[in-house]
Amino acid sequence: MRKGSKQKMSQWIVDKARTTARDKELMSGKFDEDTCLPPGHSYESYIYGPGVDSYNRLDGVLSLFYDEDEDRKSECMMAFGDAWSMCDDLWESLPYTRGILRSSTPALRQAMMTASELREWSALPSRITVWRGCYADNVAGLSWTLDEKVARRFPFLHRYSSDRSDALLLKTSVAKTRAVLKLARGEAEIVVIPTGKIDCKVIELPQ
């Protein structure tokens, strides 16, 4: 095995261990963090239940939007917000996820944020600069960040790295009303609510 491959495999093991440890904490109720849903809500089983992991969690939460009526839409969005930072492979569900966010009201978008996230979001200016580290084939993703350094390293994390094209750094500005702030991973993540093509500056990152 080449040196680069060994390093990627080692990083994958570290990333997987972190994800597994986080899931175990959440499922055991030991994770000390405020949440969107109130404790004991029935929707928690879609997020922390047996057999739920970072690769199937989003599918379970998205299924709530098929089954629930408008009166419980806010609770669905709370579950969506709690699950968001614990999901991998978001790209597979992008069309449906984009549709939910695009059709949501400002109040429903705020339901995706915890109390601490909402306080931080409220303190942001009316228009914010955001960054995204990605590749040419996934520039249309929803996850951005307030932190340029986070965006610069993202394409080189094992679970996101690709040999398909050069790594890119995107920079744009969005209205705060089109942004949801998620802080659980320490990445100052901004979920950008899509309304059409985003005009942004594109920078090629050195490999």
MODELLER restraints for C-alpha pairs under 7 A, 6 or more apart:
rsr = mdl.restraints
at = mdl.atoms
rsr.add(forms.Gaussian(group=physical.xy_distance, feature=features.Distance(at['CA:8:A'], at['CA:158:A']), mean=5.82, stdev=0.5))
rsr.add(forms.Gaussian(group=physical.xy_distance, feature=features.Distance(at['CA:11:A'], at['CA:158:A']), mean=6.05, stdev=0.5))
rsr.add(forms.Gaussian(group=physical.xy_distance, feature=features.Distance(at['CA:12:A'], at['CA:158:A']), mean=5.54, stdev=0.5))
rsr.add(forms.Gaussian(group=physical.xy_distance, feature=features.Distance(at['CA:12:A'], at['CA:159:A']), mean=6.71, stdev=0.5))
rsr.add(forms.Gaussian(group=physical.xy_distance, feature=features.Distance(at['CA:23:A'], at['CA:53:A']), mean=6.97, stdev=0.5))
rsr.add(forms.Gaussian(group=physical.xy_distance, feature=features.Distance(at['CA:25:A'], at['CA:31:A']), mean=5.13, stdev=0.5))
rsr.add(forms.Gaussian(group=physical.xy_distance, feature=features.Distance(at['CA:26:A'], at['CA:48:A']), mean=6.33, stdev=0.5))
rsr.add(forms.Gaussian(group=physical.xy_distance, feature=features.Distance(at['CA:27:A'], at['CA:48:A']), mean=4.99, stdev=0.5))
rsr.add(forms.Gaussian(group=physical.xy_distance, feature=features.Distance(at['CA:27:A'], at['CA:49:A']), mean=6.69, stdev=0.5))
rsr.add(forms.Gaussian(group=physical.xy_distance, feature=features.Distance(at['CA:34:A'], at['CA:114:A']), mean=6.32, stdev=0.5))
rsr.add(forms.Gaussian(group=physical.xy_distance, feature=features.Distance(at['CA:35:A'], at['CA:82:A']), mean=6.16, stdev=0.5))
rsr.add(forms.Gaussian(group=physical.xy_distance, feature=features.Distance(at['CA:35:A'], at['CA:114:A']), mean=5.33, stdev=0.5))
rsr.add(forms.Gaussian(group=physical.xy_distance, feature=features.Distance(at['CA:36:A'], at['CA:78:A']), mean=4.99, stdev=0.5))
rsr.add(forms.Gaussian(group=physical.xy_distance, feature=features.Distance(at['CA:36:A'], at['CA:79:A']), mean=6.93, stdev=0.5))
rsr.add(forms.Gaussian(group=physical.xy_distance, feature=features.Distance(at['CA:36:A'], at['CA:81:A']), mean=6.68, stdev=0.5))
rsr.add(forms.Gaussian(group=physical.xy_distance, feature=features.Distance(at['CA:36:A'], at['CA:82:A']), mean=5.93, stdev=0.5))
rsr.add(forms.Gaussian(group=physical.xy_distance, feature=features.Distance(at['CA:36:A'], at['CA:111:A']), mean=6.87, stdev=0.5))
rsr.add(forms.Gaussian(group=physical.xy_distance, feature=features.Distance(at['CA:36:A'], at['CA:112:A']), mean=6.56, stdev=0.5))
rsr.add(forms.Gaussian(group=physical.xy_distance, feature=features.Distance(at['CA:36:A'], at['CA:113:A']), mean=6.23, stdev=0.5))
rsr.add(forms.Gaussian(group=physical.xy_distance, feature=features.Distance(at['CA:36:A'], at['CA:114:A']), mean=4.82, stdev=0.5))
rsr.add(forms.Gaussian(group=physical.xy_distance, feature=features.Distance(at['CA:37:A'], at['CA:78:A']), mean=5.48, stdev=0.5))
rsr.add(forms.Gaussian(group=physical.xy_distance, feature=features.Distance(at['CA:37:A'], at['CA:79:A']), mean=6.25, stdev=0.5))
rsr.add(forms.Gaussian(group=physical.xy_distance, feature=features.Distance(at['CA:43:A'], at['CA:79:A']), mean=6.60, stdev=0.5))
rsr.add(forms.Gaussian(group=physical.xy_distance, feature=features.Distance(at['CA:46:A'], at['CA:57:A']), mean=6.83, stdev=0.5))
rsr.add(forms.Gaussian(group=physical.xy_distance, feature=features.Distance(at['CA:46:A'], at['CA:60:A']), mean=5.55, stdev=0.5))
rsr.add(forms.Gaussian(group=physical.xy_distance, feature=features.Distance(at['CA:46:A'], at['CA:61:A']), mean=5.80, stdev=0.5))
rsr.add(forms.Gaussian(group=physical.xy_distance, feature=features.Distance(at['CA:47:A'], at['CA:57:A']), mean=5.91, stdev=0.5))
rsr.add(forms.Gaussian(group=physical.xy_distance, feature=features.Distance(at['CA:47:A'], at['CA:83:A']), mean=5.94, stdev=0.5))
rsr.add(forms.Gaussian(group=physical.xy_distance, feature=features.Distance(at['CA:54:A'], at['CA:86:A']), mean=5.64, stdev=0.5))
rsr.add(forms.Gaussian(group=physical.xy_distance, feature=features.Distance(at['CA:54:A'], at['CA:87:A']), mean=4.37, stdev=0.5))
rsr.add(forms.Gaussian(group=physical.xy_distance, feature=features.Distance(at['CA:54:A'], at['CA:88:A']), mean=5.29, stdev=0.5))
rsr.add(forms.Gaussian(group=physical.xy_distance, feature=features.Distance(at['CA:55:A'], at['CA:87:A']), mean=6.06, stdev=0.5))
rsr.add(forms.Gaussian(group=physical.xy_distance, feature=features.Distance(at['CA:55:A'], at['CA:88:A']), mean=5.26, stdev=0.5))
rsr.add(forms.Gaussian(group=physical.xy_distance, feature=features.Distance(at['CA:55:A'], at['CA:89:A']), mean=6.20, stdev=0.5))
rsr.add(forms.Gaussian(group=physical.xy_distance, feature=features.Distance(at['CA:57:A'], at['CA:87:A']), mean=6.25, stdev=0.5))
rsr.add(forms.Gaussian(group=physical.xy_distance, feature=features.Distance(at['CA:58:A'], at['CA:83:A']), mean=6.83, stdev=0.5))
rsr.add(forms.Gaussian(group=physical.xy_distance, feature=features.Distance(at['CA:58:A'], at['CA:87:A']), mean=6.19, stdev=0.5))
rsr.add(forms.Gaussian(group=physical.xy_distance, feature=features.Distance(at['CA:61:A'], at['CA:79:A']), mean=6.69, stdev=0.5))
rsr.add(forms.Gaussian(group=physical.xy_distance, feature=features.Distance(at['CA:61:A'], at['CA:80:A']), mean=6.19, stdev=0.5))
rsr.add(forms.Gaussian(group=physical.xy_distance, feature=features.Distance(at['CA:64:A'], at['CA:76:A']), mean=6.33, stdev=0.5))
rsr.add(forms.Gaussian(group=physical.xy_distance, feature=features.Distance(at['CA:65:A'], at['CA:76:A']), mean=6.59, stdev=0.5))
rsr.add(forms.Gaussian(group=physical.xy_distance, feature=features.Distance(at['CA:74:A'], at['CA:108:A']), mean=5.79, stdev=0.5))
rsr.add(forms.Gaussian(group=physical.xy_distance, feature=features.Distance(at['CA:74:A'], at['CA:111:A']), mean=6.36, stdev=0.5))
rsr.add(forms.Gaussian(group=physical.xy_distance, feature=features.Distance(at['CA:77:A'], at['CA:108:A']), mean=6.40, stdev=0.5))
rsr.add(forms.Gaussian(group=physical.xy_distance, feature=features.Distance(at['CA:77:A'], at['CA:111:A']), mean=5.91, stdev=0.5))
rsr.add(forms.Gaussian(group=physical.xy_distance, feature=features.Distance(at['CA:77:A'], at['CA:112:A']), mean=5.46, stdev=0.5))
rsr.add(forms.Gaussian(group=physical.xy_distance, feature=features.Distance(at['CA:78:A'], at['CA:111:A']), mean=5.27, stdev=0.5))
rsr.add(forms.Gaussian(group=physical.xy_distance, feature=features.Distance(at['CA:78:A'], at['CA:112:A']), mean=4.88, stdev=0.5))
rsr.add(forms.Gaussian(group=physical.xy_distance, feature=features.Distance(at['CA:80:A'], at['CA:112:A']), mean=6.39, stdev=0.5))
rsr.add(forms.Gaussian(group=physical.xy_distance, feature=features.Distance(at['CA:81:A'], at['CA:112:A']), mean=3.94, stdev=0.5))
rsr.add(forms.Gaussian(group=physical.xy_distance, feature=features.Distance(at['CA:81:A'], at['CA:113:A']), mean=6.03, stdev=0.5))
rsr.add(forms.Gaussian(group=physical.xy_distance, feature=features.Distance(at['CA:85:A'], at['CA:184:A']), mean=6.28, stdev=0.5))
rsr.add(forms.Gaussian(group=physical.xy_distance, feature=features.Distance(at['CA:85:A'], at['CA:185:A']), mean=6.59, stdev=0.5))
rsr.add(forms.Gaussian(group=physical.xy_distance, feature=features.Distance(at['CA:98:A'], at['CA:194:A']), mean=6.75, stdev=0.5))
rsr.add(forms.Gaussian(group=physical.xy_distance, feature=features.Distance(at['CA:101:A'], at['CA:193:A']), mean=5.88, stdev=0.5))
rsr.add(forms.Gaussian(group=physical.xy_distance, feature=features.Distance(at['CA:102:A'], at['CA:193:A']), mean=6.00, stdev=0.5))
rsr.add(forms.Gaussian(group=physical.xy_distance, feature=features.Distance(at['CA:102:A'], at['CA:194:A']), mean=5.92, stdev=0.5))
rsr.add(forms.Gaussian(group=physical.xy_distance, feature=features.Distance(at['CA:102:A'], at['CA:195:A']), mean=6.61, stdev=0.5))
rsr.add(forms.Gaussian(group=physical.xy_distance, feature=features.Distance(at['CA:106:A'], at['CA:177:A']), mean=6.77, stdev=0.5))
rsr.add(forms.Gaussian(group=physical.xy_distance, feature=features.Distance(at['CA:109:A'], at['CA:180:A']), mean=6.58, stdev=0.5))
rsr.add(forms.Gaussian(group=physical.xy_distance, feature=features.Distance(at['CA:113:A'], at['CA:180:A']), mean=6.96, stdev=0.5))
rsr.add(forms.Gaussian(group=physical.xy_distance, feature=features.Distance(at['CA:113:A'], at['CA:181:A']), mean=6.68, stdev=0.5))
rsr.add(forms.Gaussian(group=physical.xy_distance, feature=features.Distance(at['CA:113:A'], at['CA:182:A']), mean=6.73, stdev=0.5))
rsr.add(forms.Gaussian(group=physical.xy_distance, feature=features.Distance(at['CA:117:A'], at['CA:181:A']), mean=6.12, stdev=0.5))
rsr.add(forms.Gaussian(group=physical.xy_distance, feature=features.Distance(at['CA:117:A'], at['CA:182:A']), mean=6.39, stdev=0.5))
rsr.add(forms.Gaussian(group=physical.xy_distance, feature=features.Distance(at['CA:117:A'], at['CA:183:A']), mean=6.61, stdev=0.5))
rsr.add(forms.Gaussian(group=physical.xy_distance, feature=features.Distance(at['CA:121:A'], at['CA:181:A']), mean=6.13, stdev=0.5))
rsr.add(forms.Gaussian(group=physical.xy_distance, feature=features.Distance(at['CA:126:A'], at['CA:175:A']), mean=5.93, stdev=0.5))
rsr.add(forms.Gaussian(group=physical.xy_distance, feature=features.Distance(at['CA:126:A'], at['CA:176:A']), mean=5.19, stdev=0.5))
rsr.add(forms.Gaussian(group=physical.xy_distance, feature=features.Distance(at['CA:127:A'], at['CA:173:A']), mean=6.54, stdev=0.5))
rsr.add(forms.Gaussian(group=physical.xy_distance, feature=features.Distance(at['CA:127:A'], at['CA:174:A']), mean=5.56, stdev=0.5))
rsr.add(forms.Gaussian(group=physical.xy_distance, feature=features.Distance(at['CA:127:A'], at['CA:175:A']), mean=4.37, stdev=0.5))
rsr.add(forms.Gaussian(group=physical.xy_distance, feature=features.Distance(at['CA:127:A'], at['CA:176:A']), mean=5.36, stdev=0.5))
rsr.add(forms.Gaussian(group=physical.xy_distance, feature=features.Distance(at['CA:128:A'], at['CA:173:A']), mean=5.32, stdev=0.5))
rsr.add(forms.Gaussian(group=physical.xy_distance, feature=features.Distance(at['CA:128:A'], at['CA:174:A']), mean=5.56, stdev=0.5))
rsr.add(forms.Gaussian(group=physical.xy_distance, feature=features.Distance(at['CA:128:A'], at['CA:175:A']), mean=6.36, stdev=0.5))
rsr.add(forms.Gaussian(group=physical.xy_distance, feature=features.Distance(at['CA:128:A'], at['CA:176:A']), mean=6.35, stdev=0.5))
rsr.add(forms.Gaussian(group=physical.xy_distance, feature=features.Distance(at['CA:129:A'], at['CA:146:A']), mean=6.60, stdev=0.5))
rsr.add(forms.Gaussian(group=physical.xy_distance, feature=features.Distance(at['CA:129:A'], at['CA:172:A']), mean=5.79, stdev=0.5))
rsr.add(forms.Gaussian(group=physical.xy_distance, feature=features.Distance(at['CA:129:A'], at['CA:173:A']), mean=4.28, stdev=0.5))
rsr.add(forms.Gaussian(group=physical.xy_distance, feature=features.Distance(at['CA:129:A'], at['CA:174:A']), mean=6.66, stdev=0.5))
rsr.add(forms.Gaussian(group=physical.xy_distance, feature=features.Distance(at['CA:130:A'], at['CA:144:A']), mean=6.02, stdev=0.5))
rsr.add(forms.Gaussian(group=physical.xy_distance, feature=features.Distance(at['CA:130:A'], at['CA:145:A']), mean=5.36, stdev=0.5))
rsr.add(forms.Gaussian(group=physical.xy_distance, feature=features.Distance(at['CA:130:A'], at['CA:146:A']), mean=4.90, stdev=0.5))
rsr.add(forms.Gaussian(group=physical.xy_distance, feature=features.Distance(at['CA:130:A'], at['CA:171:A']), mean=5.88, stdev=0.5))
rsr.add(forms.Gaussian(group=physical.xy_distance, feature=features.Distance(at['CA:130:A'], at['CA:172:A']), mean=5.63, stdev=0.5))
rsr.add(forms.Gaussian(group=physical.xy_distance, feature=features.Distance(at['CA:130:A'], at['CA:173:A']), mean=5.84, stdev=0.5))
rsr.add(forms.Gaussian(group=physical.xy_distance, feature=features.Distance(at['CA:131:A'], at['CA:144:A']), mean=5.38, stdev=0.5))
rsr.add(forms.Gaussian(group=physical.xy_distance, feature=features.Distance(at['CA:131:A'], at['CA:145:A']), mean=5.20, stdev=0.5))
rsr.add(forms.Gaussian(group=physical.xy_distance, feature=features.Distance(at['CA:131:A'], at['CA:146:A']), mean=6.28, stdev=0.5))
rsr.add(forms.Gaussian(group=physical.xy_distance, feature=features.Distance(at['CA:131:A'], at['CA:147:A']), mean=6.86, stdev=0.5))
rsr.add(forms.Gaussian(group=physical.xy_distance, feature=features.Distance(at['CA:131:A'], at['CA:148:A']), mean=5.78, stdev=0.5))
rsr.add(forms.Gaussian(group=physical.xy_distance, feature=features.Distance(at['CA:131:A'], at['CA:151:A']), mean=5.85, stdev=0.5))
rsr.add(forms.Gaussian(group=physical.xy_distance, feature=features.Distance(at['CA:131:A'], at['CA:169:A']), mean=6.98, stdev=0.5))
rsr.add(forms.Gaussian(group=physical.xy_distance, feature=features.Distance(at['CA:131:A'], at['CA:170:A']), mean=5.46, stdev=0.5))
rsr.add(forms.Gaussian(group=physical.xy_distance, feature=features.Distance(at['CA:131:A'], at['CA:171:A']), mean=4.65, stdev=0.5))
rsr.add(forms.Gaussian(group=physical.xy_distance, feature=features.Distance(at['CA:131:A'], at['CA:172:A']), mean=6.65, stdev=0.5))
rsr.add(forms.Gaussian(group=physical.xy_distance, feature=features.Distance(at['CA:132:A'], at['CA:144:A']), mean=4.73, stdev=0.5))
rsr.add(forms.Gaussian(group=physical.xy_distance, feature=features.Distance(at['CA:132:A'], at['CA:145:A']), mean=6.35, stdev=0.5))
rsr.add(forms.Gaussian(group=physical.xy_distance, feature=features.Distance(at['CA:132:A'], at['CA:151:A']), mean=5.06, stdev=0.5))
rsr.add(forms.Gaussian(group=physical.xy_distance, feature=features.Distance(at['CA:132:A'], at['CA:169:A']), mean=5.75, stdev=0.5))
rsr.add(forms.Gaussian(group=physical.xy_distance, feature=features.Distance(at['CA:132:A'], at['CA:170:A']), mean=4.98, stdev=0.5))
rsr.add(forms.Gaussian(group=physical.xy_distance, feature=features.Distance(at['CA:132:A'], at['CA:171:A']), mean=6.66, stdev=0.5))
rsr.add(forms.Gaussian(group=physical.xy_distance, feature=features.Distance(at['CA:133:A'], at['CA:151:A']), mean=4.44, stdev=0.5))
rsr.add(forms.Gaussian(group=physical.xy_distance, feature=features.Distance(at['CA:133:A'], at['CA:152:A']), mean=5.54, stdev=0.5))
rsr.add(forms.Gaussian(group=physical.xy_distance, feature=features.Distance(at['CA:133:A'], at['CA:154:A']), mean=5.48, stdev=0.5))
rsr.add(forms.Gaussian(group=physical.xy_distance, feature=features.Distance(at['CA:133:A'], at['CA:155:A']), mean=5.57, stdev=0.5))
rsr.add(forms.Gaussian(group=physical.xy_distance, feature=features.Distance(at['CA:133:A'], at['CA:168:A']), mean=5.75, stdev=0.5))
rsr.add(forms.Gaussian(group=physical.xy_distance, feature=features.Distance(at['CA:133:A'], at['CA:169:A']), mean=4.66, stdev=0.5))
rsr.add(forms.Gaussian(group=physical.xy_distance, feature=features.Distance(at['CA:133:A'], at['CA:170:A']), mean=6.36, stdev=0.5))
rsr.add(forms.Gaussian(group=physical.xy_distance, feature=features.Distance(at['CA:134:A'], at['CA:155:A']), mean=5.35, stdev=0.5))
rsr.add(forms.Gaussian(group=physical.xy_distance, feature=features.Distance(at['CA:134:A'], at['CA:167:A']), mean=5.87, stdev=0.5))
rsr.add(forms.Gaussian(group=physical.xy_distance, feature=features.Distance(at['CA:134:A'], at['CA:168:A']), mean=5.28, stdev=0.5))
rsr.add(forms.Gaussian(group=physical.xy_distance, feature=features.Distance(at['CA:134:A'], at['CA:169:A']), mean=6.50, stdev=0.5))
rsr.add(forms.Gaussian(group=physical.xy_distance, feature=features.Distance(at['CA:135:A'], at['CA:165:A']), mean=6.30, stdev=0.5))
rsr.add(forms.Gaussian(group=physical.xy_distance, feature=features.Distance(at['CA:135:A'], at['CA:166:A']), mean=6.26, stdev=0.5))
rsr.add(forms.Gaussian(group=physical.xy_distance, feature=features.Distance(at['CA:135:A'], at['CA:167:A']), mean=4.94, stdev=0.5))
rsr.add(forms.Gaussian(group=physical.xy_distance, feature=features.Distance(at['CA:135:A'], at['CA:168:A']), mean=5.43, stdev=0.5))
rsr.add(forms.Gaussian(group=physical.xy_distance, feature=features.Distance(at['CA:136:A'], at['CA:165:A']), mean=6.51, stdev=0.5))
rsr.add(forms.Gaussian(group=physical.xy_distance, feature=features.Distance(at['CA:142:A'], at['CA:191:A']), mean=5.45, stdev=0.5))
rsr.add(forms.Gaussian(group=physical.xy_distance, feature=features.Distance(at['CA:142:A'], at['CA:192:A']), mean=5.37, stdev=0.5))
rsr.add(forms.Gaussian(group=physical.xy_distance, feature=features.Distance(at['CA:143:A'], at['CA:189:A']), mean=6.57, stdev=0.5))
rsr.add(forms.Gaussian(group=physical.xy_distance, feature=features.Distance(at['CA:143:A'], at['CA:190:A']), mean=5.93, stdev=0.5))
rsr.add(forms.Gaussian(group=physical.xy_distance, feature=features.Distance(at['CA:143:A'], at['CA:191:A']), mean=4.85, stdev=0.5))
rsr.add(forms.Gaussian(group=physical.xy_distance, feature=features.Distance(at['CA:143:A'], at['CA:192:A']), mean=6.54, stdev=0.5))
rsr.add(forms.Gaussian(group=physical.xy_distance, feature=features.Distance(at['CA:144:A'], at['CA:189:A']), mean=5.71, stdev=0.5))
rsr.add(forms.Gaussian(group=physical.xy_distance, feature=features.Distance(at['CA:144:A'], at['CA:190:A']), mean=4.93, stdev=0.5))
rsr.add(forms.Gaussian(group=physical.xy_distance, feature=features.Distance(at['CA:144:A'], at['CA:191:A']), mean=6.12, stdev=0.5))
rsr.add(forms.Gaussian(group=physical.xy_distance, feature=features.Distance(at['CA:144:A'], at['CA:192:A']), mean=6.93, stdev=0.5))
rsr.add(forms.Gaussian(group=physical.xy_distance, feature=features.Distance(at['CA:145:A'], at['CA:151:A']), mean=6.54, stdev=0.5))
rsr.add(forms.Gaussian(group=physical.xy_distance, feature=features.Distance(at['CA:145:A'], at['CA:187:A']), mean=6.68, stdev=0.5))
rsr.add(forms.Gaussian(group=physical.xy_distance, feature=features.Distance(at['CA:145:A'], at['CA:188:A']), mean=5.42, stdev=0.5))
rsr.add(forms.Gaussian(group=physical.xy_distance, feature=features.Distance(at['CA:145:A'], at['CA:189:A']), mean=4.32, stdev=0.5))
rsr.add(forms.Gaussian(group=physical.xy_distance, feature=features.Distance(at['CA:145:A'], at['CA:190:A']), mean=5.04, stdev=0.5))
rsr.add(forms.Gaussian(group=physical.xy_distance, feature=features.Distance(at['CA:146:A'], at['CA:188:A']), mean=5.61, stdev=0.5))
rsr.add(forms.Gaussian(group=physical.xy_distance, feature=features.Distance(at['CA:146:A'], at['CA:189:A']), mean=6.59, stdev=0.5))
rsr.add(forms.Gaussian(group=physical.xy_distance, feature=features.Distance(at['CA:146:A'], at['CA:190:A']), mean=6.83, stdev=0.5))
rsr.add(forms.Gaussian(group=physical.xy_distance, feature=features.Distance(at['CA:147:A'], at['CA:188:A']), mean=6.47, stdev=0.5))
rsr.add(forms.Gaussian(group=physical.xy_distance, feature=features.Distance(at['CA:150:A'], at['CA:187:A']), mean=6.38, stdev=0.5))
rsr.add(forms.Gaussian(group=physical.xy_distance, feature=features.Distance(at['CA:151:A'], at['CA:169:A']), mean=6.87, stdev=0.5))
rsr.add(forms.Gaussian(group=physical.xy_distance, feature=features.Distance(at['CA:152:A'], at['CA:169:A']), mean=6.36, stdev=0.5))
rsr.add(forms.Gaussian(group=physical.xy_distance, feature=features.Distance(at['CA:155:A'], at['CA:161:A']), mean=5.16, stdev=0.5))
rsr.add(forms.Gaussian(group=physical.xy_distance, feature=features.Distance(at['CA:155:A'], at['CA:167:A']), mean=6.15, stdev=0.5))
rsr.add(forms.Gaussian(group=physical.xy_distance, feature=features.Distance(at['CA:166:A'], at['CA:204:A']), mean=6.84, stdev=0.5))
rsr.add(forms.Gaussian(group=physical.xy_distance, feature=features.Distance(at['CA:167:A'], at['CA:204:A']), mean=6.08, stdev=0.5))
rsr.add(forms.Gaussian(group=physical.xy_distance, feature=features.Distance(at['CA:167:A'], at['CA:205:A']), mean=5.37, stdev=0.5))
rsr.add(forms.Gaussian(group=physical.xy_distance, feature=features.Distance(at['CA:168:A'], at['CA:202:A']), mean=6.65, stdev=0.5))
rsr.add(forms.Gaussian(group=physical.xy_distance, feature=features.Distance(at['CA:168:A'], at['CA:203:A']), mean=5.65, stdev=0.5))
rsr.add(forms.Gaussian(group=physical.xy_distance, feature=features.Distance(at['CA:168:A'], at['CA:204:A']), mean=4.63, stdev=0.5))
rsr.add(forms.Gaussian(group=physical.xy_distance, feature=features.Distance(at['CA:168:A'], at['CA:205:A']), mean=5.40, stdev=0.5))
rsr.add(forms.Gaussian(group=physical.xy_distance, feature=features.Distance(at['CA:169:A'], at['CA:202:A']), mean=5.85, stdev=0.5))
rsr.add(forms.Gaussian(group=physical.xy_distance, feature=features.Distance(at['CA:169:A'], at['CA:203:A']), mean=4.97, stdev=0.5))
rsr.add(forms.Gaussian(group=physical.xy_distance, feature=features.Distance(at['CA:169:A'], at['CA:204:A']), mean=6.21, stdev=0.5))
rsr.add(forms.Gaussian(group=physical.xy_distance, feature=features.Distance(at['CA:169:A'], at['CA:205:A']), mean=6.45, stdev=0.5))
rsr.add(forms.Gaussian(group=physical.xy_distance, feature=features.Distance(at['CA:170:A'], at['CA:200:A']), mean=6.21, stdev=0.5))
rsr.add(forms.Gaussian(group=physical.xy_distance, feature=features.Distance(at['CA:170:A'], at['CA:201:A']), mean=5.62, stdev=0.5))
rsr.add(forms.Gaussian(group=physical.xy_distance, feature=features.Distance(at['CA:170:A'], at['CA:202:A']), mean=4.79, stdev=0.5))
rsr.add(forms.Gaussian(group=physical.xy_distance, feature=features.Distance(at['CA:170:A'], at['CA:203:A']), mean=6.35, stdev=0.5))
rsr.add(forms.Gaussian(group=physical.xy_distance, feature=features.Distance(at['CA:171:A'], at['CA:200:A']), mean=5.39, stdev=0.5))
rsr.add(forms.Gaussian(group=physical.xy_distance, feature=features.Distance(at['CA:171:A'], at['CA:201:A']), mean=5.08, stdev=0.5))
rsr.add(forms.Gaussian(group=physical.xy_distance, feature=features.Distance(at['CA:171:A'], at['CA:202:A']), mean=6.68, stdev=0.5))
rsr.add(forms.Gaussian(group=physical.xy_distance, feature=features.Distance(at['CA:172:A'], at['CA:199:A']), mean=6.74, stdev=0.5))
rsr.add(forms.Gaussian(group=physical.xy_distance, feature=features.Distance(at['CA:172:A'], at['CA:200:A']), mean=4.62, stdev=0.5))
rsr.add(forms.Gaussian(group=physical.xy_distance, feature=features.Distance(at['CA:172:A'], at['CA:201:A']), mean=6.41, stdev=0.5))
rsr.add(forms.Gaussian(group=physical.xy_distance, feature=features.Distance(at['CA:178:A'], at['CA:192:A']), mean=5.91, stdev=0.5))
rsr.add(forms.Gaussian(group=physical.xy_distance, feature=features.Distance(at['CA:178:A'], at['CA:193:A']), mean=4.94, stdev=0.5))
rsr.add(forms.Gaussian(group=physical.xy_distance, feature=features.Distance(at['CA:179:A'], at['CA:190:A']), mean=6.01, stdev=0.5))
rsr.add(forms.Gaussian(group=physical.xy_distance, feature=features.Distance(at['CA:179:A'], at['CA:191:A']), mean=5.60, stdev=0.5))
rsr.add(forms.Gaussian(group=physical.xy_distance, feature=features.Distance(at['CA:179:A'], at['CA:192:A']), mean=4.80, stdev=0.5))
rsr.add(forms.Gaussian(group=physical.xy_distance, feature=features.Distance(at['CA:179:A'], at['CA:193:A']), mean=5.94, stdev=0.5))
rsr.add(forms.Gaussian(group=physical.xy_distance, feature=features.Distance(at['CA:180:A'], at['CA:190:A']), mean=5.52, stdev=0.5))
rsr.add(forms.Gaussian(group=physical.xy_distance, feature=features.Distance(at['CA:180:A'], at['CA:191:A']), mean=4.97, stdev=0.5))
rsr.add(forms.Gaussian(group=physical.xy_distance, feature=features.Distance(at['CA:180:A'], at['CA:192:A']), mean=6.63, stdev=0.5))
rsr.add(forms.Gaussian(group=physical.xy_distance, feature=features.Distance(at['CA:181:A'], at['CA:189:A']), mean=5.87, stdev=0.5))
rsr.add(forms.Gaussian(group=physical.xy_distance, feature=features.Distance(at['CA:181:A'], at['CA:190:A']), mean=4.79, stdev=0.5))
rsr.add(forms.Gaussian(group=physical.xy_distance, feature=features.Distance(at['CA:181:A'], at['CA:191:A']), mean=6.45, stdev=0.5))
rsr.add(forms.Gaussian(group=physical.xy_distance, feature=features.Distance(at['CA:182:A'], at['CA:188:A']), mean=6.37, stdev=0.5))
rsr.add(forms.Gaussian(group=physical.xy_distance, feature=features.Distance(at['CA:182:A'], at['CA:189:A']), mean=5.13, stdev=0.5))
rsr.add(forms.Gaussian(group=physical.xy_distance, feature=features.Distance(at['CA:182:A'], at['CA:190:A']), mean=6.29, stdev=0.5))
rsr.add(forms.Gaussian(group=physical.xy_distance, feature=features.Distance(at['CA:183:A'], at['CA:189:A']), mean=6.25, stdev=0.5))
